[in-house]
Amino acid sequence: MNPLADVVGASGLHVFAEIALVLFLIAFGSIVTQLLTARQSTLDHAARLPLEEDVVPPTSLLERES
């Protein structure tokens, strides 16, 4: 037998692997759902973002308050 598998099985660490799998499936499912339900105009805008030259650079918090 595999001693590492025996240690993990006896210590109950398999719960963490199952939780990680569930969290991954939730994240993957939400990303796929968001992509499949997005409007074409939203996707076109996101595709042009790196190429736009008239993007205003973000300002610091101090400049926003004054």
C-alpha positions in Angstrom: 0.0 0.0 0.0 0.9 3.7 -0.3 1.9 5.1 3.1 1.0 8.6 2.1 -2.5 7.5 1.1 -2.8 5.8 4.5 -1.8 9.0 6.3 -4.2 11.2 4.4 -7.0 8.7 4.7 -6.5 8.3 8.4 -6.2 12.0 9.2 -9.3 13.2 7.4 -7.5 15.6 5.1 -9.6 14.4 2.1 -12.2 16.9 3.2 -10.0 19.8 2.1 -9.5 18.2 -1.4 -13.3 17.9 -1.7 -13.9 21.5 -0.6 -11.3 22.7 -3.1 -13.0 20.7 -5.9 -16.4 22.2 -5.1 -14.9 25.8 -5.0 -13.2 25.2 -8.3 -16.4 23.9 -9.9 -18.4 26.9 -8.6 -15.8 29.4 -9.9 -15.6 27.6 -13.3 -19.4 27.4 -13.6 -19.9 31.1 -12.8 -17.2 32.2 -15.3 -18.7 30.0 -18.1 -22.2 31.3 -17.3 -21.1 34.9 -17.4 -19.4 34.4 -20.7 -22.4 32.6 -22.3 -24.9 35.2 -21.1 -22.8 38.3 -21.9 -24.0 40.8 -24.5 -22.0 41.1 -27.7 -21.5 44.8 -27.0 -20.0 44.1 -23.7 -17.6 41.6 -25.2 -16.7 44.0 -28.0 -15.9 46.8 -25.5 -13.7 44.5 -23.4 -11.9 43.4 -26.6 -11.1 47.0 -27.5 -9.9 48.1 -24.0 -6.2 47.4 -24.4 -6.1 49.2 -27.8 -7.9 52.4 -26.8 -5.7 55.5 -26.7 -8.2 57.9 -25.0 -8.3 56.0 -21.8 -8.0 58.3 -18.8 -5.4 57.0 -16.3 -6.7 56.3 -12.8 -6.2 59.1 -10.4 -5.1 58.8 -6.8 -7.5 59.1 -3.9 -6.0 62.5 -3.0 -6.8 64.0 -6.4 -10.3 62.7 -6.3 -11.1 64.3 -2.9 -10.0 67.8 -3.9 
